[in-house]
Protein backbone atom coordinates (compact mmCIF):
# COMPACT_ATOMS: atom_id res chain seq x y z
CA UNK A 1 0.00 0.00 0.00
CA UNK A 2 1.33 3.44 -0.93
CA UNK A 3 -0.19 5.11 2.15
CA UNK A 4 -0.86 4.47 5.83
CA UNK A 5 -4.48 4.75 6.92
CA UNK A 6 -5.37 6.90 9.90
CA UNK A 7 -7.35 5.08 12.58
CA UNK A 8 -8.71 5.41 16.10
CA UNK A 9 -8.45 2.40 18.39
CA UNK A 10 -10.32 1.70 21.60
CA UNK A 11 -11.20 -1.20 23.91
CA UNK A 12 -10.03 -4.80 24.19
CA UNK A 13 -11.18 -8.20 22.97
CA UNK A 14 -12.05 -9.48 19.50
CA UNK A 15 -11.12 -6.97 16.81
CA UNK A 16 -14.01 -5.03 15.25
CA UNK A 17 -13.21 -2.80 12.27
CA UNK A 18 -15.58 0.05 11.35
CA UNK A 19 -15.68 1.47 7.81
CA UNK A 20 -17.43 4.81 7.20
CA UNK A 21 -19.30 6.06 4.15
CA UNK A 22 -18.46 8.30 1.21
CA UNK A 23 -17.05 11.71 2.15
CA UNK A 24 -16.96 10.89 5.87
CA UNK A 25 -14.36 9.60 8.32
CA UNK A 26 -14.15 7.23 11.27
CA UNK A 27 -15.75 9.77 13.62
CA UNK A 28 -19.11 8.84 12.05
CA UNK A 29 -19.10 5.86 14.43
CA UNK A 30 -18.82 7.87 17.66
CA UNK A 31 -21.74 6.04 19.25
CA UNK A 32 -20.50 2.63 18.11
CA UNK A 33 -16.93 3.20 19.33
CA UNK A 34 -18.27 4.04 22.77
CA UNK A 35 -20.67 1.10 22.94
CA UNK A 36 -18.71 -1.71 21.30
CA UNK A 37 -15.32 -0.94 22.88
CA UNK A 38 -16.73 -2.39 26.11
CA UNK A 39 -16.45 -5.86 24.56
CA UNK A 40 -14.34 -5.45 21.42
CA UNK A 41 -11.04 -3.96 20.33
CA UNK A 42 -12.54 -1.39 17.95
CA UNK A 43 -10.73 0.19 15.02
CA UNK A 44 -12.40 3.10 13.21
CA UNK A 45 -10.54 3.75 9.95
CA UNK A 46 -10.37 6.75 7.64
CA UNK A 47 -10.33 5.27 4.16
CA UNK A 48 -8.02 6.49 1.41
CA UNK A 49 -8.55 10.19 0.66
CA UNK A 50 -10.99 10.58 3.57
CA UNK A 51 -10.52 12.23 6.94
CA UNK A 52 -6.87 12.13 7.98
CA UNK A 53 -5.82 9.40 5.53
CA UNK A 54 -3.88 10.62 2.49
CA UNK A 55 -5.15 10.16 -1.05
CA UNK A 56 -2.01 8.47 -2.33
CA UNK A 57 -1.53 7.62 -5.99
CA UNK A 58 -3.40 4.32 -6.29
CA UNK A 59 -6.84 4.15 -7.94
CA UNK A 60 -9.74 5.71 -6.02
CA UNK A 61 -12.02 2.69 -6.17
CA UNK A 62 -13.91 0.30 -3.90
CA UNK A 63 -11.55 -2.43 -5.05
CA UNK A 64 -8.51 -0.41 -3.98
CA UNK A 65 -10.10 0.44 -0.64
CA UNK A 66 -10.60 -3.28 -0.01
CA UNK A 67 -6.93 -3.92 -0.73
CA UNK A 68 -6.02 -1.01 1.57
CA UNK A 69 -8.00 -2.77 4.29
CA UNK A 70 -6.10 -6.00 3.70
CA UNK A 71 -2.79 -4.16 4.02
CA UNK A 72 -4.01 -2.46 7.21
CA UNK A 73 -4.99 -5.77 8.81
CA UNK A 74 -1.61 -7.22 7.91
CA UNK A 75 0.18 -4.20 9.39
CA UNK A 76 -1.79 -4.57 12.62
CA UNK A 77 -1.27 -8.34 12.77
CA UNK A 78 -5.02 -8.99 12.64
CA UNK A 79 -5.68 -12.39 11.12
CA UNK A 80 -9.45 -12.40 11.45
CA UNK A 81 -11.83 -9.57 12.34
CA UNK A 82 -15.43 -8.60 12.75
CA UNK A 83 -16.23 -6.09 10.03
CA UNK A 84 -18.94 -3.42 10.07
CA UNK A 85 -19.30 -1.13 7.09
CA UNK A 86 -21.72 1.72 6.41
CA UNK A 87 -22.79 2.82 2.91
CA UNK A 88 -19.62 2.84 0.76
CA UNK A 89 -17.90 1.34 3.80
CA UNK A 90 -20.40 -1.49 3.57
CA UNK A 91 -19.52 -1.90 -0.09
CA UNK A 92 -15.84 -2.04 0.84
CA UNK A 93 -16.58 -4.57 3.58
CA UNK A 94 -18.62 -6.71 1.19
CA UNK A 95 -15.92 -6.58 -1.51
CA UNK A 96 -13.27 -7.49 1.06
CA UNK A 97 -15.31 -10.39 2.46
CA UNK A 98 -15.88 -11.82 -1.01
CA UNK A 99 -12.14 -11.66 -1.78
CA UNK A 100 -10.76 -12.63 1.62
CA UNK A 101 -13.46 -14.60 3.46
CA UNK A 102 -10.91 -16.25 5.73
CA UNK A 103 -10.15 -12.84 7.26
CA UNK A 104 -13.74 -12.06 8.29
CA UNK A 105 -15.27 -13.53 11.45
CA UNK A 106 -18.64 -11.75 11.15
CA UNK A 107 -19.90 -9.16 8.68
CA UNK A 108 -22.34 -6.28 9.21
CA UNK A 109 -23.52 -4.47 6.07
CA UNK A 110 -25.30 -1.20 6.87
CA UNK A 111 -26.90 0.66 3.97
CA UNK A 112 -24.74 -1.17 1.42
CA UNK A 113 -25.66 -1.83 -2.20
CA UNK A 114 -24.60 -4.17 -4.98
CA UNK A 115 -24.74 -1.56 -7.74
CA UNK A 116 -25.81 2.07 -8.24
CA UNK A 117 -29.31 0.93 -9.22
CA UNK A 118 -29.81 -0.05 -5.59
CA UNK A 119 -29.97 3.65 -4.68
CA UNK A 120 -33.36 5.34 -4.91
CA UNK A 121 -33.63 7.35 -8.14
CA UNK A 122 -34.45 10.64 -6.44
CA UNK A 123 -31.18 10.34 -4.49
CA UNK A 124 -29.03 9.04 -7.33
CA UNK A 125 -30.00 11.66 -9.93
CA UNK A 126 -28.44 14.66 -8.10
CA UNK A 127 -25.31 12.55 -7.50
CA UNK A 128 -24.99 11.84 -11.22
CA UNK A 129 -25.58 15.49 -12.11
CA UNK A 130 -23.06 16.65 -9.51
CA UNK A 131 -20.52 14.21 -10.86
CA UNK A 132 -21.02 15.40 -14.42
CA UNK A 133 -20.55 19.03 -13.40
CA UNK A 134 -17.52 18.37 -11.18
CA UNK A 135 -15.89 16.28 -13.91
CA UNK A 136 -15.91 19.27 -16.27
CA UNK A 137 -14.23 21.64 -13.82
CA UNK A 138 -10.46 21.92 -13.39
CA UNK A 139 -9.99 23.03 -9.78
CA UNK A 140 -8.46 20.65 -7.20
CA UNK A 141 -11.69 20.80 -5.17
CA UNK A 142 -13.74 19.85 -8.23
CA UNK A 143 -11.43 16.92 -8.99
CA UNK A 144 -11.82 15.69 -5.41
CA UNK A 145 -15.60 16.03 -5.62
CA UNK A 146 -15.63 14.17 -8.92
CA UNK A 147 -13.66 11.28 -7.40
CA UNK A 148 -16.01 11.06 -4.40
CA UNK A 149 -19.18 11.27 -6.47
CA UNK A 150 -17.74 8.93 -9.08
CA UNK A 151 -17.63 6.14 -6.51
CA UNK A 152 -21.41 6.37 -6.14
CA UNK A 153 -22.05 6.80 -9.87
CA UNK A 154 -19.97 3.84 -11.06
CA UNK A 155 -19.62 1.51 -8.07
CA UNK A 156 -20.01 -1.08 -6.78
CA UNK A 157 -20.73 -3.69 -9.43
CA UNK A 158 -21.31 -6.94 -7.53
CA UNK A 159 -23.45 -9.66 -9.16
CA UNK A 160 -26.05 -11.00 -6.70
CA UNK A 161 -24.89 -14.54 -7.54
CA UNK A 162 -21.53 -13.84 -5.86
CA UNK A 163 -23.21 -13.42 -2.49
CA UNK A 164 -23.69 -17.19 -2.23
CA UNK A 165 -19.98 -17.42 -1.48
CA UNK A 166 -20.29 -15.67 1.87
CA UNK A 167 -20.17 -18.35 4.54
CA UNK A 168 -19.52 -16.18 7.63
CA UNK A 169 -22.44 -14.86 9.72
CA UNK A 170 -23.84 -11.72 8.07
CA UNK A 171 -26.22 -9.00 9.25
CA UNK A 172 -27.80 -6.78 6.61
CA UNK A 173 -29.14 -3.66 8.31
CA UNK A 174 -30.74 -0.51 6.92
CA UNK A 175 -33.13 2.29 7.81
CA UNK A 176 -36.83 2.03 7.09
CA UNK A 177 -36.48 5.26 5.07
CA UNK A 178 -33.04 4.45 3.68
CA UNK A 179 -31.71 5.90 0.43
CA UNK A 180 -31.06 2.26 -0.55
CA UNK A 181 -34.20 0.69 -1.98
CA UNK A 182 -35.75 -1.74 0.47
CA UNK A 183 -36.22 -4.41 -2.19
CA UNK A 184 -32.50 -4.15 -2.94
CA UNK A 185 -31.60 -4.53 0.74
CA UNK A 186 -33.91 -7.54 1.00
CA UNK A 187 -32.35 -9.03 -2.14
CA UNK A 188 -28.91 -8.84 -0.54
CA UNK A 189 -30.12 -10.54 2.64
CA UNK A 190 -31.92 -13.22 0.64
CA UNK A 191 -28.91 -14.05 -1.53
CA UNK A 192 -26.43 -14.34 1.37
CA UNK A 193 -26.71 -17.80 2.97
CA UNK A 194 -28.22 -17.54 6.44
CA UNK A 195 -28.03 -13.74 6.54
CA UNK A 196 -30.06 -11.84 9.11
CA UNK A 197 -32.02 -8.74 8.10
CA UNK A 198 -32.79 -5.78 10.36
CA UNK A 199 -34.74 -2.67 9.34
CA UNK A 200 -34.33 0.12 11.90
CA UNK A 201 -36.61 3.18 12.11
CA UNK A 202 -34.85 6.07 10.41
CA UNK A 203 -33.04 7.04 7.24
CA UNK A 204 -29.65 6.07 5.82
CA UNK A 205 -27.80 7.39 8.87
CA UNK A 206 -29.31 5.19 11.58
CA UNK A 207 -25.98 4.43 13.27
CA UNK A 208 -25.62 8.12 14.10
CA UNK A 209 -29.25 9.25 14.39
CA UNK A 210 -30.81 6.18 16.03
CA UNK A 211 -27.78 4.60 17.70
CA UNK A 212 -29.68 2.88 20.51
CA UNK A 213 -31.78 0.79 18.11
CA UNK A 214 -28.88 0.27 15.71
CA UNK A 215 -26.51 -0.88 18.44
CA UNK A 216 -29.12 -3.23 19.93
CA UNK A 217 -29.57 -4.94 16.57
CA UNK A 218 -25.83 -5.32 16.06
CA UNK A 219 -25.26 -6.51 19.65
CA UNK A 220 -28.00 -9.10 19.23
CA UNK A 221 -26.35 -10.35 16.04
CA UNK A 222 -22.95 -10.59 17.73
CA UNK A 223 -24.40 -12.46 20.70
CA UNK A 224 -26.34 -14.90 18.54
CA UNK A 225 -23.28 -15.70 16.44
CA UNK A 226 -20.69 -15.88 19.23
CA UNK A 227 -18.72 -19.13 19.27
CA UNK A 228 -17.12 -19.99 22.58
CA UNK A 229 -13.40 -20.67 22.37
CA UNK A 230 -13.05 -19.92 18.66
CA UNK A 231 -9.81 -18.22 17.71
CA UNK A 232 -10.58 -14.80 16.26
CA UNK A 233 -7.23 -13.02 16.15
Secondary structure by P-SEA (a helix, b strand, c coil): ccbbbbbbbbbbccbbbbbbccccccccaaaaaaacccccbbbbbbcccccccccccccccaaaaaaaaaaaaaaacccccbbbbccaaaaaaaaaaaaccccccbbbbcccccccccccaaaaaaaaaaaaaaaacccaaaaaaaaaaaaaacccccccccccccccbbbbbbcccccccaaaaaaaaaaccbbbbbbcccccccccccaaaaaaaaaaaaaaacccccccc
